[in-house]
């Protein structure tokens, strides 16, 4: 397998990473500017070429019976362990400085490349350096790419590749799906609605999609519930899972956040937002008029969703697949949330259904 970090741009017709797992879309070959530029400059100058992307054990790993390895083995596919060249020279033979979690590599033509040491490694950038390329464990630590972007070490001009790839991701196709979110995190306005049942993995999918963004505002609509140990445990699990640098806003004023935000926003979730709106409008006490009572709040949220400048991912419960609620107020909540989901989906560039941790994009 031979993957050049300066791969063709997806606009040329190839999907991100289409030359193999870990391939990063770029803008074509490196230009002739910089050290050594001129008519005699070797074609390899400025290029970072990835020759293998897998972790030390390869993918599939010998002797491993997991589904990820077994699927590749059944197809006769194998990805070899990580290897790369910088300016035509094997990266390990270039000048380099060991940094926590990896290596700061200097290529023969002045290239600066940040290389992860192995699976789970998060290489620290040298102070003040903007890297020409970063070869990272995106399968295990996509949030580190967001941190590097936030620090200015990785910019839009940095070439990126996923390396040390292994059975932590279930398939090459799943890796490519994730790379589309991570390698070029989209600017707003862009709206994604993720639907799913309880414990479907919808929140984890939302966090995954925004993991590589430099700045994220996490809107937690559920708040805290005094005396509810189970709810407190869920909140704590969500906090542990998301990057510490993300800003958290515990509020039900989602429309206000959408109206002022310009970066990435994750809203989790719309079910608890609606429950609070029904509390505030007295809709629980009048199930027959519940939808009518809460409709102005829904209208305001949909208008803010349509008009936002942010890159937003929102999580909502898909209530239509569960049992019919036993109470009139429960059925009113189901009807109101179904209406909200439909209206937001109609105003979204992307809508997806998450079931058992698997994602189906809805047309």
N, C-alpha and C positions, 0 to 999 in steps of 0.2 A: 504494500500500500504506500502510495506516495502522495502526500498532501502538502501543498504549498499554502502558507498562510496568506499570501497575496493572491487569493483565489478570485475567480471572476465574480463580479457583482451580481446579486440576484436579479437586478434589472435586465441583465443580459439573457435571462431565461432560466438560469439554474437556481434552484432553491438554496437557502443558506446551508452551507456544509455539504453540498451535494457531491463533492468529490470524496466523501467518506466521513465517518464520525470524527468530529473535532475540527473539521475544516471551517475556517472562518471566512465570511465574505469580506472582500476588500475592494479596492478600486483599481485592480489590475497590478501590473508589475511595479516595483518601486521605481521612482523617478530618478533622473540622473543628477539631482541636486545633492549637495552635501559633500563630505570628505571623499576625495578620489574621483569626483565627477569629471567627465571629459571623454573624448573619443576613445581613449584606451581603457576606459573603465571596464572591468570584467562584468559579464552579464549577471553574475551571482551577487554583485555588490548590492547591499541593502536588502537582500532577500533572506527571509527565514523560511526554511523548508522543513516540514514535519514528515519524517520518513516512517514513523510508527507512533501510534497514539495510546497503546494499551499500558496498563500497569505491569509490574515486573513479571507477574505470572501469565501475562497474555490474556486475551479474551477470545474464546472461552479459556478458562483456566484448566490446566490439566488435572483430571481427577475430580473436578467439581461437578456435582449433579444438579445444581440449581437450574431453574427454568431458563434464566437468561443465558447461561452457558450452553445448556442443552439445545435450545432453539438454534443458536449459531452453529453448533456442532452438527445438527441435523441438516442444515443448509450447506455444510461444507465450507463455512466462512470462518476465518481466523484473523484477528488483528494482532500485530506484533507489538512488542514492548516499545516504549517511547524512545525515539531517536530523532534528532533534528540537526540541521546545519544552519549556521549564521554566516552569510556572505560566502557560502561554499565550504565552510570549515565546520567539522563536527562541534556542536556547542560545548562539549566537555573539554575540547582542546583550545577553546578561546580563553582570553583573559577573563577572569571572573572573581567576584567577591562573594563569599558565603554570607548570606543574611538569614535571620530567623525564618525558617520555613522554606528556604530555597536558595537561589543563586541570582546575583546581579551580573549578567554576562555582557562583555564588551566584544563586539564583532570586529573583524579585520578592517572594516571601513567606517568604524565609529558607531555601529549599531548598538543600541542598548536594549537588552532583552531580559525580562524577569521570568525566571523559570521555577516552577514548583518542584520541591524535592521529591515528592511522592504522593500517594493517595492521602487525603486529609491534610496536606500541607497548605499553609497560607503564607506565601512569601512576602516579607516586609519590604517595601520599596526603599531605595536610598533617598535621603532627604533632597527635595528639590528636583528630582529626576522625572522627566516625562519619557516613558518608554516607547520605543519603536514597535515592540512586540511583547506580548505576555502569554506564556504557555502555562496554563493553570489547570488545577483539578476542579473543573466546573461541575462535575458530577457530584463531588463531595462537598464543595464549598462555593456555590455560586454567589453567596452573599459577599464573599471576599472581593469579587470583581466590583460589586457596588461600592465597597469601601475604598478600593483603589481609584475608582472614578471620583468618589467624593474627595479624596486626597489630592487629585490632580495628577496622579502617577499614570493613569490610563486616560487617554483622550479619544476623541472621535478618529484621530489619525493612527491610533495604536492598532496594530494587527493582533488578533486574538485567536487562540486555539485551545480546545479542550484536550488535555493529555492525562495520562494515568487512568484512562478509561477502563472500566471493568464491570463486573456483574452487579454493581450497585445500581445500575440502570438496567431496565428489563430488556431493552432492544436498541439497535442502532436507530430505528425509526423514532423511538421515544427520546433518544438523545437529540436527534435533529429537531424534534418538536420543541424541546426546551431551549436549544440554541437559538431558535428564532426569537425567543423572548430576551435572551441574555446578551447576545452579541451586539444587537442594535436595539436597545430599549427605546420604544417609540415615544416621541413627544406628543403632548396633547394638542388639540382635543382628540381623545380616543377613549371609547367606553366599552368595557367588557362586563357582561353579566354572567355569573357562574351559579348554576342551579344544582341542587342535590338534596337528598334526604339527610336525616340525622346520621352522623358518623360516616358520611359518604367520602370524605376527603376533600370537600369543596374549599374549606379554609386553607388547607395545606396547598392546594393547587393555586389559590389566589396569591399566597405568599411566595410560592415558587415562581410565578410569572413576574413578580416585581423584585425578586431577590437581587438582581444585578443593577438595579437603578441606584443612582448616587444618593438620592434623597427620597424618602417615602413618608407620607403622613398616614398613620394607621388610625382610622376612625372606629372606635369601639363603642357600639351603640347600646351594649347590654349593661354597662356600668357594674357596680358591685351590689351584692344582695346580703345584707346583714343576716348572719345566722344560717346561711345556705352553704354548707361545706362543699357540697358537690359542685355548685356553681363556682365557688372560689377555686377549686382544683382545676376546673376547665379554664378559667381565666389565667391561672398561673401557668398552665401548660402552653397556652397561646403565647404568653409573654416570653417564656423560655425559648420558644421556637423561632421567634422573629428577631432580626438583628437589633442589637442594643442601640445602634445609631438612629433607628427609625423614631420619628416623633409620634407620640400617642396622644390622640384627642378623645377623651371619654365624653361623648356628647351625642344627643339625638338631633342636633341641629346640622344634619347632613347637608341640607340645602345651603346653609351658610358656608360650610367648608368648601363645597363645590363651587360656590360663587367667588371665593377668594383664592383658591389654590391654583397653582400653575404647574406644579411638578406632578409626581406620582401620588395617587391616593388609593388606599385600600379601605373599603367599607365592609365591616363585618359586625352585624349583618342586618339585612333589611327586615327580617322577621322580628327581631327585638326592637328595631325602629318602629315598626307598625304597632307592636304591642304597646309601646310608650305613647304613640299617637292616639291609640284607642283609649288609653288611660286618661290622657289630657282632654279628650273630647267627650268623655262619658259614653263612648260607644259600647262598652261592655254591658252597661246597664240597659241598653235599648237595642238588642240584637236586630230587631226588624229594621231599624234605621241606622245600623252601624256603618254600612258602606257610605250612606249619604253623609253621616256626621264626619267621617274621616276623609271624605273625598277632597276637600280643600287642601289638606296636608299632602295627599297623594299628588294633586295637581302641582303644588309648589315644588315638590321633590322632582317630579318629571321635568318641569320647566328648568330647574337648576341642572339636572342631568343633561338635558338637551343643550343648555347654554354654557356648560363648563369649558374652561380652557385646559383642564387637567387631563392627565392620563389616568383613568379611573378603572379599578377593578372592584366590583361589588359582589358580595355573596348573599344569596337568598335561598330560602327553603322551597323545594318543589313539593307543595302540599297535595297536589292532585293525585299522587300515586299511593297515598296512605289511606287508612281506614276513614270512613265518614265520621267526623266528630260527633260525640254523643250529646253535646249540649248546643242550644241555639247560639250562644256566644262563640263557641268553638267553630261552628259552621260559618258564622259571620266573619270571624278572623280568616278562615280558609278562603272565603270568597274575596275578601279585601286583598289578601296577599296574592291570590291568583290574578286579580285585576292589576295590581301593582307590577307583578312580574311581566305580564303581557305588555304593559305600556312601556316599561323600561327596555324590554327586549326589542320593541319596535324602534327604539331610539338608540340602539347599541350597534357598534361596528362588529362586535363579536358576542355571541351567546353560546354557552356550552353547558352540557349536562355531565355531572360527575357522579359515577356509580362505582362503588367498591374501589375507589381510587383511580379508576379509569375515566378518561375524558373523551366525550363525543362532542365535536363541534356541531352546532345546529345551524342549518342554512338560513 
